[in-house]
Amino acid sequence: MEQKKSQGSLVCVGLGMTLGAHITPASMKQIESADVVFIGASTGIVEEWVKSINLNTISLQPYYQGRNSRKETYAEMIEAILQQVRLGKNVCGAFYGHPGVFALAPRKAIKQAREEGYTAYMEPGISAEACLYADLGLDPGATGCQQFETNQFMFYNRQVDTASLLILWQVGLAGDKKSSNFSTTRESLQELVDKLAEYYPLTHRVIIYEAKLLAIDTVRREGVELRNLVDVELNMNSTLVIPPYKRLIDIKL
């Protein structure tokens, strides 16, 4: 049985997608009671809200500045978090959405803290996926659902079942092989369209989705034909949703 150190701990919690509306009581309690909170959020407004709950809150956004690679950024974030744990502090990492979904730093920080003998765990949050199903009225149980990070789909031989729903995350970073960019290009989007055209007609309608970050925001549900994807403005939080093209086929027994 792994022996835990008596001092220092880490819990990574999810803030949900919409400010103040999605956080669970368990996550709120962790933020309130932590000795120090590290905040990884998409906007300064979210950071200020967390700081209003716990004054000893440190933003992780500065780690993105002047870095050549997001992998380098995440490594420095993890080390900053663990330094406070090693000092014997009860540390909370607060991340937008779900801290275990498209969030490398929380998962690796927890893993390393456990390896060093500290208590470390995760509290879930409402993810972009959960919001997507609600906002678009989709049920993954109706046809099945395939999900890929966009670059994984583009650069590896991933197969598509066109009778199921297909979700491509982080489409706004399409073509980023080195995890160093924060946007995509028309050329990269054309590569993605060409890849998808192996499975879908170019006239197949797809959806650009973005969840609400603030209560006053509007959910983005922009429908376009696949061939016109290259002309659409995309953000880092844009998701590409591709409805089924073919019908399910019953298996005769």
Secondary structure, DSSP 4 states (H G I P E B T S, - for coil): -PPPPSS-EEEEEE-BSSTTTS--HHHHHHHHH-SEEEEE-SSHHHHHHHHHH-SSEEESGGGGTT-S-HHHHHHHHHHHHHHHHHTT-EEEEEESB-TTSS-HHHHHHHHHHHHTT-EEEEE----HHHHHHHHHT--HHHH-EEEEEHHHHHHS-----TTSEEEEETGGGTT-SSS--SS--HHHHHHHHHHHTTTS-TT-EEEEEE--SSTTS--EEEEEEGGGGGGS---TT-EEEE---S---PPP-
